[in-house]
Amino acid sequence: MDEAISPELVLVSPELRLKAIAALPDPDWDAVLTRVRLRAAATAAPVVARRQRIPDLLMPLAVAVVFFVSVTLGTLVLTLIADSLR
């Protein structure tokens, strides 16, 4: 290819898209697989450690309980204040 192809034209024109893809070098698949495996190995350990600390369903339950208790106590306090001012 003699001239640069605009990214916008590649999105619109199928012929220019094929020319741009043909101009790209072939990827080194061994290097890509090595990077993906290293990234997967690096992120696998923290996920296992997080699951051992708190189960996934326990946190929303705890938030719901705290919300319920705070709303109930708030309503009780406001009721007592309203009754005392009558």
Secondary structure, 3 states (H helix, E strand, C coil): CCCCCCHHHHHHCHHHHHHHHHHCCCCCHHHHHHHHHHHHHHHHHHHHHHHHHCCCCHHHHHHHHHHHHHHHHHHHHHHHHHHHCC
